[in-house]
């Protein structure tokens, strides 16, 4: 859902361009919930509705637009965030020239791009380009997500009822038992209970967040509309071949 330099690989994209997929110093409400792991949800996740049949997994639509916040908790950073899609291409942009962090991620013409303009301690700012990745690849990764359960995001207006999913890449792939495993990339994805194509929150955790000391970053959406957005390849990035 950011994926900077070496940390933002195809694996990162499969976790959320999420997952996308994103969050830090929590919003005003206190955090409660059932999510396990290192980072607490800034969206205040309350779980525990009656069990129901497993819903279909998240699926990012071809056309959408939304605004929210990108949050890096351990750095005490919260910046504006936009996420937009048009005809299968998509773009995330966090921060801007006046903020402590500023980056953009794109799925553009079957190519994954990431360009980090600003990040604490970062001196190099190349535009990375990984061909052979598109929206269909991302949604196929979501098909293997694990359903955590239905939850309610408090601290939002209005409170949102969501389905909580988890995507992960663990290496090496070994059978159950006492084996050394590396959680290369993990993502917690919260989509609208009534529409799996409406994304409200994403947590990214793992090696794909290498620039952040705690390895975790969140995105929290305030709005998410199913209307075509704007996707623009930065001038620094080489066009698709």
HELIX and SHEET records of a PDB file:
HELIX    1   1 UNK A    5  UNK A    7  5                                   3    
HELIX    2   2 UNK A   10  UNK A   14  1                                   5    
HELIX    3   3 UNK A   73  UNK A   75  5                                   3    
HELIX    4   4 UNK A  135  UNK A  142  1                                   8    
HELIX    5   5 UNK A  207  UNK A  209  5                                   3    
SHEET    1   A12 UNK A  45  UNK A  47  0                                        
SHEET    2   A12 UNK A 146  UNK A 153 -1                                        
SHEET    3   A12 UNK A 160  UNK A 171 -1                                        
SHEET    4   A12 UNK A 182  UNK A 192 -1                                        
SHEET    5   A12 UNK A 195  UNK A 206 -1                                        
SHEET    6   A12 UNK A 216  UNK A 225 -1                                        
SHEET    7   A12 UNK A  64  UNK A  72 -1                                        
SHEET    8   A12 UNK A  77  UNK A  86 -1                                        
SHEET    9   A12 UNK A  89  UNK A  95 -1                                        
SHEET   10   A12 UNK A 102  UNK A 107 -1                                        
SHEET   11   A12 UNK A 111  UNK A 118 -1                                        
SHEET   12   A12 UNK A 127  UNK A 131 -1                                        
END                                                                             
